Amino acid sequence: MKKLVQTTVLGTGILMLPTATFAMTFEELQQATVLFLYGGIGFFGGLALLYFFGGFVVYIARLGQEFRQVGLYNMLHGVRILFYILIAIGILALLE
């Protein structure tokens, strides 16, 4: 338990270090956070597109019903993740 508290305090201190060092205002911290989250959204959006097109290639290139089901399953999950990414972009647009 003591180790958990020490780790939590250390992690919080490390997260707050840029704020104390650069003396960021709340608006600057909010802009930096939104920019960081947009970067994460872009990264995961790219992975979702890659996952979708991987499923599309499996669907087109492989013959047989089993492989087509796997391809459709991967494409469905790729579209689902892209939908979540669009929702996250909308929420971030409201935060700006």
C-alpha positions in Angstrom: 0.0 0.0 0.0 2.8 2.4 0.9 4.5 1.6 -2.5 1.2 2.4 -4.3 0.9 5.8 -2.5 4.5 6.6 -3.3 4.1 5.7 -7.0 0.9 7.8 -7.2 2.5 10.8 -5.6 5.5 10.5 -7.9 3.3 10.1 -11.0 1.2 13.1 -10.1 4.4 15.1 -9.5 5.8 14.1 -12.8 2.5 15.0 -14.6 2.4 18.4 -12.9 6.1 19.2 -13.5 5.6 20.9 -16.9 2.9 23.1 -15.4 5.1 24.2 -12.6 8.2 24.6 -14.8 6.6 26.5 -17.6 4.1 28.3 -15.3 1.2 27.5 -17.7 -2.1 29.2 -17.2 -5.2 27.1 -17.2 -6.0 28.1 -20.8 -2.5 27.1 -22.0 -2.8 23.8 -20.1 -6.2 23.1 -21.7 -4.8 23.9 -25.2 -1.8 21.6 -24.6 -4.1 18.8 -23.4 -6.4 19.2 -26.4 -3.4 19.1 -28.7 -2.1 16.0 -27.1 -5.5 14.3 -27.3 -5.8 15.2 -31.0 -2.5 13.5 -31.6 -3.8 10.4 -29.8 -6.9 10.5 -31.9 -4.9 10.8 -35.1 -2.8 7.8 -34.0 -5.7 5.6 -33.2 -7.6 6.7 -36.2 -4.8 5.6 -38.4 -4.7 2.3 -36.7 -8.4 1.9 -37.2 -8.1 2.6 -40.9 -5.3 0.1 -41.1 -7.4 -2.5 -39.3 -10.4 -1.7 -41.7 -8.3 -2.0 -44.8 -6.6 -5.2 -43.5 -10.1 -6.7 -43.2 -10.9 -5.5 -46.6 -7.8 -7.2 -48.1 -8.7 -10.4 -46.3 -12.3 -10.2 -47.6 -11.1 -9.7 -51.2 -8.0 -11.8 -51.4 -9.0 -14.9 -49.5 -11.4 -17.4 -50.9 -13.9 -19.3 -48.7 -16.7 -18.3 -46.5 -14.7 -18.5 -43.3 -12.1 -15.9 -44.4 -14.9 -13.6 -45.7 -16.5 -13.7 -42.3 -13.2 -12.8 -40.7 -12.8 -9.9 -43.2 -16.3 -8.6 -42.6 -15.7 -8.9 -38.8 -12.5 -6.8 -39.1 -14.1 -4.2 -41.3 -17.0 -3.9 -38.9 -14.7 -3.3 -36.0 -12.7 -0.8 -38.0 -15.8 1.2 -38.8 -16.9 1.0 -35.2 -13.6 2.3 -34.0 -13.7 5.1 -36.6 -17.2 6.0 -35.3 -15.8 6.3 -31.7 -12.9 8.5 -33.1 -15.4 10.8 -34.7 -17.3 11.1 -31.4 -14.1 11.9 -29.6 -13.3 14.6 -32.2 -16.7 16.1 -31.7 -16.2 16.2 -27.9 -12.8 17.8 -28.3 -14.3 20.4 -30.7 -16.7 21.3 -27.9 -13.8 21.7 -25.4 -12.0 24.2 -27.6 
